[in-house]
Amino acid sequence: MLTEVSKLSKEAIREYQNSKLPGIMNYVMSHSAFYRDRFKDIDTSKILKLDDLVRLPVTTKEDLQRRNMDFICVDKEKVVDYLTTSGTLGSPVTFVETEKDLQRLALNEHLSFLCANTGSKDIVQLMVTLDRRFMAGLAYFLGLRQLGAGIVRVGPGNPELQFDTIRRTGANKLVTIPSFLLKLISYAEENGIDYKNCGIEAAVCIGEPIRDKDLKLNKLGEKIKSKWDIKLYNTYASTEMGASFTECGEGCGGHLIPEMIIVEFLDDDNNPVKEGELGEVTITNIGVEGMPLVRFKTGDMCYHYTDSCACGRHSLRVGPIIGRKNQMIKYKGTTLFPQSLYDNLMEIPGVKNYLIEVSTNNIDTDDITVKIGCEDPGPQFEKFVKDHFRAKLRVAPTVVLMHPSEVEKLQFGAMSRKAVTFIDKRVGHGAD
């Protein structure tokens, strides 16, 4: 029977992670050209427990982009999989994985699906891509295979195919981007499909948060639940982590899998923040062979929780990503993250899709343009949208109304693996 370290006591979890740290330091100093340079003036043999990590400098996205190949710790003969990050905060970065890394990836998702109350009797339909150098789809497949669950590899899009596959296979759970659930609902309602009784019980939601900072369903989550009363599990993951934080049935934050990563929450000066304070997720991989990272600042800002969960797990939990550090917007004296704009757009009837563009104006401050896909908005729709933004956020962006098909073309470029909803054109910021 698989042992979940997260179900051990808090003290045992900490001791487990402390025991892994010396081996991590020995490995990167022996195999990583980047970390040999970065830590050359530090006695890494004294990094023996989690509290010692503050003595090490952090690793940044810019480090990865600038010295990508210097992070690789194995010969080409050991590499069995190449993948890339999505490039959310700049240029994509290439990662390599060994056979050991793929086994670790499978274990991570095995444990994650257990957390989301998924077992060998379930049939899980994957509405995500397994190609285009994308880690997530491969990870879900490997994890479900290790778990012994039934797997249906449909891929993204095509609601007609999705419902036909559910009918043919008897799939009872989904892995999908949550906004796609709204497209499935819309398609079903337009085509007379009884989606509420098609056998789907739950969805593991990836790529977009379905909860707000208070761990209640956000507008997207509420909109899905109001139409389709299935269980929703929020997740947070990234290629750099090679791991995920997945909710249990309690819905009170994504659980850390202590076997996979050490996590810190840091401020701008790289000091740990207290529980209840917004911090940047910073990770140190456990067990990664091909391209491990130490104190890597992800750019993702969230709150964390350390109390034990009613599900029996005692590892810390993370709330939804409030925003990415580089995506923070200063607009007319108000500080915003894109998620607050998304939440407001989700409340407006008639909005089919959208794209947010942020740029620098001629007085070096931020401007926001929201391109909205709507089929028949009416003459007062733009005013209604702006008034809604003012009521919720105190400011209104520039609004451009377009046909949904035009917005969709902007969202999906030739190299896109998922819909782009935020483009940063500001001076000194990486474009999404």
C-alpha positions in Angstrom: 0.0 0.0 0.0 1.3 3.4 -1.0 2.3 5.6 2.0 1.4 9.3 1.8 4.0 11.4 3.7 1.4 14.2 3.9 -0.6 12.0 6.4 2.3 11.8 8.8 2.5 14.3 11.7 3.8 17.8 10.9 7.0 17.0 12.8 7.5 13.8 10.8 6.9 15.6 7.5 9.5 18.3 8.4 12.0 15.6 9.4 11.4 13.8 6.2 12.2 16.9 4.1 15.2 17.8 6.3 16.6 14.3 5.6 16.4 15.0 1.8 18.1 18.4 1.8 21.8 17.3 2.1 21.4 14.9 -0.8 19.8 17.6 -3.0 22.8 20.0 -2.3 25.4 17.3 -2.9 23.7 16.4 -6.2 23.4 19.9 -7.7 27.0 20.8 -6.6 28.3 17.6 -8.3 26.2 17.8 -11.5 24.9 21.3 -12.2 27.2 23.9 -13.8 24.8 26.6 -12.8 24.7 25.8 -9.1 28.4 25.2 -8.9 28.8 28.8 -10.0 25.9 30.2 -7.9 27.0 28.5 -4.7 30.8 28.6 -5.1 31.2 30.9 -2.1 28.9 29.0 0.2 29.7 26.0 2.3 26.7 23.9 1.1 27.7 21.0 3.4 26.1 23.1 6.2 22.7 23.3 4.5 21.2 20.5 6.6 17.7 21.5 7.3 14.9 23.6 5.9 15.7 26.6 8.1 19.2 26.8 6.4 17.7 27.5 3.0 17.6 31.2 3.7 21.4 31.2 3.5 21.2 30.4 -0.2 20.4 32.9 -3.1 17.3 32.3 -5.0 17.0 31.1 -8.6 14.9 33.2 -11.0 13.1 32.8 -14.3 15.8 35.0 -15.9 18.5 32.5 -14.7 16.7 29.7 -16.4 16.3 31.7 -19.6 19.9 32.9 -19.6 21.7 29.7 -18.7 19.1 27.1 -19.7 21.5 24.3 -20.6 23.7 24.8 -17.5 20.9 23.5 -15.3 21.0 20.1 -17.0 22.6 17.5 -14.7 22.7 14.4 -16.9 24.3 13.2 -20.2 22.0 13.2 -23.3 22.0 9.4 -23.2 20.0 9.5 -20.0 17.3 11.9 -21.3 14.1 10.2 -22.4 11.8 13.2 -22.6 12.2 16.9 -23.6 9.6 19.5 -22.7 9.2 23.2 -22.5 7.5 25.7 -20.1 4.6 27.6 -21.5 6.5 30.9 -21.5 4.0 32.7 -19.3 6.5 35.2 -18.0 8.9 35.3 -21.0 10.7 33.0 -23.3 10.0 29.2 -22.9 12.6 27.1 -21.2 13.6 23.6 -22.2 13.5 20.9 -19.5 14.8 17.3 -19.7 13.5 14.2 -17.9 15.1 10.9 -17.3 13.4 7.6 -16.7 13.6 8.3 -13.0 12.0 11.7 -13.5 9.1 10.1 -15.3 8.6 7.7 -12.5 8.6 10.5 -10.0 6.1 12.4 -12.2 3.8 9.4 -12.2 4.0 9.2 -8.4 3.2 12.8 -8.0 0.0 12.5 -10.0 -0.8 9.2 -8.4 -0.8 11.0 -5.0 -2.6 14.0 -6.4 -5.4 11.9 -7.8 -5.7 10.1 -4.5 -6.1 13.5 -2.9 -8.9 14.3 -5.3 -10.7 11.1 -4.3 -9.9 9.3 -7.6 -9.1 5.5 -7.6 -8.7 2.4 -9.7 -12.5 2.1 -10.2 -12.8 5.5 -11.9 -12.6 6.3 -15.7 -11.0 9.6 -16.2 -11.3 11.6 -19.5 -8.3 13.7 -20.2 -9.3 16.9 -22.0 -5.7 18.1 -22.2 -3.0 17.7 -24.8 -0.3 15.0 -24.4 1.8 16.4 -27.2 3.6 19.7 -28.0 6.3 19.2 -25.3 3.6 19.7 -22.6 4.3 18.2 -19.2 0.8 18.2 -17.7 -1.0 15.8 -20.1 1.8 13.3 -19.9 1.9 13.6 -16.1 -1.8 12.9 -15.8 -1.6 9.9 -18.0 1.4 8.4 -16.1 -0.2 9.0 -12.8 -3.6 7.5 -13.7 -1.8 4.5 -15.2 0.1 4.0 -12.0 -3.1 4.4 -10.0 -4.8 1.8 -12.1 -7.7 4.0 -13.2 -9.3 3.9 -16.7 -7.9 6.6 -19.0 -9.6 8.2 -22.0 -7.2 10.4 -24.0 -9.5 12.7 -25.9 -7.4 15.9 -25.8 -8.7 19.5 -25.7 -11.7 21.1 -27.5 -14.4 19.5 -29.7 -17.4 19.3 -27.3 -19.3 16.9 -29.6 -16.4 14.4 -29.4 -16.2 14.9 -25.6 -19.8 14.0 -25.0 -19.7 11.1 -27.5 -16.7 9.7 -25.7 -18.3 10.0 -22.3 -21.3 8.1 -23.7 -19.2 5.4 -25.2 -16.7 4.9 -22.4 -18.7 5.6 -19.3 -16.2 8.1 -18.1 -17.1 9.5 -14.7 -14.4 12.1 -14.1 -12.7 14.8 -16.2 -9.4 16.6 -16.2 -9.8 19.9 -17.9 -9.4 23.7 -17.9 -12.5 24.8 -16.0 -13.6 27.5 -18.6 -13.9 24.6 -21.1 -16.6 23.1 -18.8 -18.7 26.2 -19.6 -18.2 25.5 -23.4 -19.4 21.9 -22.8 -22.4 23.2 -20.9 -23.3 25.7 -23.7 -22.9 23.1 -26.4 -25.0 20.6 -24.5 -27.8 23.1 -23.9 -27.8 24.1 -27.6 -27.9 20.5 -28.8 -30.3 18.9 -26.3 -27.7 16.8 -24.5 -28.7 15.8 -21.0 -25.3 16.6 -19.5 -26.5 16.7 -15.9 -27.2 13.0 -16.2 -24.4 11.8 -18.4 -22.5 10.1 -15.5 -19.8 12.8 -14.8 -19.3 13.1 -11.1 -16.2 15.4 -10.8 -13.6 17.4 -12.6 -10.0 18.1 -11.7 -9.5 21.7 -12.8 -6.2 22.8 -14.2 -4.7 26.0 -15.5 -7.2 28.4 -14.0 -8.3 28.9 -10.4 -11.8 28.1 -9.4 -11.5 29.6 -5.9 -10.8 33.1 -4.5 -8.4 34.0 -1.8 -10.9 33.1 0.9 -11.1 29.5 -0.6 -14.7 30.1 -1.7 -15.6 29.4 -5.4 -14.8 32.4 -7.5 -17.0 33.6 -10.4 -15.8 30.9 -12.7 -16.4 28.2 -10.2 -19.8 29.5 -9.2 -20.9 29.7 -12.8 -19.9 26.1 -13.5 -21.6 24.8 -10.3 -24.8 26.8 -10.9 -25.2 24.9 -14.2 -23.6 21.5 -13.5 -23.5 20.3 -9.9 -20.4 18.2 -10.1 -17.5 18.1 -7.6 -14.7 20.5 -8.6 -11.1 20.1 -7.5 -8.7 23.0 -7.8 -5.1 22.3 -8.7 -1.8 24.3 -9.0 1.2 23.0 -10.8 4.1 24.0 -13.1 6.8 22.5 -15.2 9.5 23.8 -13.0 8.0 22.2 -9.9 7.4 18.9 -11.6 4.8 18.5 -8.9 1.3 19.7 -8.1 -0.8 21.0 -5.2 -4.3 19.4 -5.4 -7.4 19.9 -3.3 -9.0 17.1 -1.3 -12.7 16.9 -0.9 -12.7 19.5 1.8 -11.9 22.2 -0.8 -9.6 24.2 1.5 -6.4 24.6 -0.6 -4.1 22.4 -2.5 -2.0 20.0 -0.5 1.7 19.9 -0.6 3.1 16.5 -1.6 6.2 16.4 0.7 7.9 13.7 -1.3 8.1 16.0 -4.3 9.1 19.5 -3.3 10.2 21.8 -0.5 8.2 25.0 -0.7 8.8 28.5 0.7 6.7 31.7 0.5 9.0 34.7 0.1 8.7 38.5 -0.1 10.5 40.8 -2.4 13.6 40.6 -0.3 13.6 36.8 -0.4 12.5 36.5 3.3 9.8 34.0 4.4 6.3 35.6 4.9 4.0 34.7 7.7 0.8 32.7 7.2 -1.9 35.2 6.2 0.6 37.2 4.1 0.9 37.1 0.3 4.1 35.4 -0.7 5.8 34.2 -3.9 5.9 30.4 -4.3 9.5 29.3 -4.2 10.4 25.7 -4.6 13.3 23.2 -4.2 12.8 19.9 -6.1 13.1 16.6 -4.3 14.2 13.6 -6.4 14.6 15.3 -9.8 17.5 13.9 -11.7 17.6 15.7 -15.1 17.2 19.3 -14.2 16.6 20.1 -10.5 16.0 23.6 -9.1 17.0 25.0 -5.7 15.0 28.0 -4.2 13.4 28.7 -7.6 11.0 31.7 -7.4 8.0 30.8 -9.6 6.5 34.3 -9.9 3.2 33.0 -8.5 1.7 34.9 -5.6 -0.5 33.1 -3.1 -1.5 32.6 0.6 -0.6 29.4 2.4 -2.2 27.5 5.3 -0.5 25.3 7.9 -3.3 23.9 10.0 -4.2 20.2 9.6 -7.0 19.3 7.2 -10.1 17.3 8.1 -9.1 14.8 5.3 -6.2 13.5 7.5 -3.4 15.3 5.8 -1.0 17.5 7.8 1.1 19.0 5.0 0.7 22.7 4.3 -1.7 23.9 1.7 -1.7 26.7 -0.8 -4.6 28.9 -1.9 -5.3 29.8 -5.5 -2.7 31.9 -7.3 -3.7 35.5 -6.8 -1.6 36.6 -9.7 1.9 36.5 -11.1 4.4 39.0 -9.8 5.3 40.3 -13.2 1.6 40.7 -14.2 0.7 43.1 -11.4 -0.9 46.2 -13.0 -0.9 49.7 -11.7 -3.9 51.4 -13.4 -5.2 54.8 -12.5 -3.9 54.5 -8.9 -5.4 51.0 -8.4 -3.3 47.8 -8.1 -4.8 44.9 -10.1 -4.0 41.3 -11.1 -5.5 39.9 -14.2 -7.6 37.4 -12.2 -9.7 40.3 -10.8 -10.4 41.3 -14.4 -11.3 37.7 -15.4 -13.7 37.4 -12.4 -15.6 40.5 -13.5 -15.8 39.4 -17.1 -17.3 36.1 -15.9 -20.2 38.0 -14.3 -21.2 39.8 -17.5 -23.9 38.0 -19.6 -23.1 37.9 -23.3 -19.3 37.7 -22.8 -18.2 34.6 -24.8 -14.4 35.0 -24.5 -11.9 37.8 -23.9 -8.3 38.9 -24.2 -6.6 41.4 -21.9 -3.7 43.6 -23.2 -1.6 45.8 -20.9 0.7 48.4 -22.4 2.8 51.4 -21.4 1.3 54.8 -22.4 3.1 58.0 -23.3 3.4 59.0 -19.6 5.0 55.7 -18.7 2.0 54.3 -16.8 -0.1 51.2 -17.4 -3.0 51.0 -19.9 -5.5 48.2 -20.1 -7.5 47.1 -23.2 -10.0 44.3 -22.9 -11.1 42.7 -26.1 -14.4 41.0 -25.6 -16.0 38.4 -27.8 -19.8 38.9 -28.0 -22.3 37.9 -30.7 -25.0 40.5 -30.3 -24.1 43.0 -27.6 -26.4 45.8 -28.4 -25.6 49.6 -28.4 -25.3 49.9 -24.6 -23.2 46.9 -24.0 -19.8 48.7 -23.9 -21.2 51.2 -21.3 -22.7 48.3 -19.3 -19.3 46.6 -19.2 -17.4 49.7 -18.2 -20.0 50.5 -15.5 -19.6 46.9 -14.1 -15.8 47.3 -13.9 -16.2 50.7 -12.1 -18.6 49.2 -9.6 -16.4 46.2 -8.8 -12.8 47.6 -9.2 -13.3 51.4 -9.2 -11.7 51.7 -12.6 -12.8 50.9 -16.2 -10.4 49.7 -18.9 -10.7 50.4 -22.6 -13.2 48.0 -24.1 -13.1 46.7 -27.7 -16.0 44.6 -28.8 -15.3 41.8 -31.3 -16.9 38.6 -32.7 -16.0 35.6 -30.5 -14.2 34.0 -33.5 -11.9 37.0 -33.9 -11.0 36.9 -30.2 -10.4 33.1 -30.4 -7.9 33.7 -33.3 -6.0 36.1 -31.0 -6.0 33.6 -28.1 -4.6 30.7 -30.1 -1.4 31.6 -32.0 0.4 29.0 -34.1 2.5 27.9 -31.1 -0.1 28.1 -28.4 -0.9 25.1 -26.3 -3.7 26.8 -24.4 -5.8 29.9 -24.8 -3.9 33.1 -24.1 -6.0 35.6 -22.1 -3.3 38.1 -21.0 -0.7 39.8 -23.2 1.8 42.1 -21.6 3.2 44.7 -23.9 4.6 47.0 -21.3 8.2 48.3 -21.6 10.5 45.9 -19.6 7.9 43.1 -19.3 7.9 39.8 -21.0 5.1 39.1 -23.4 2.8 36.2 -22.7 
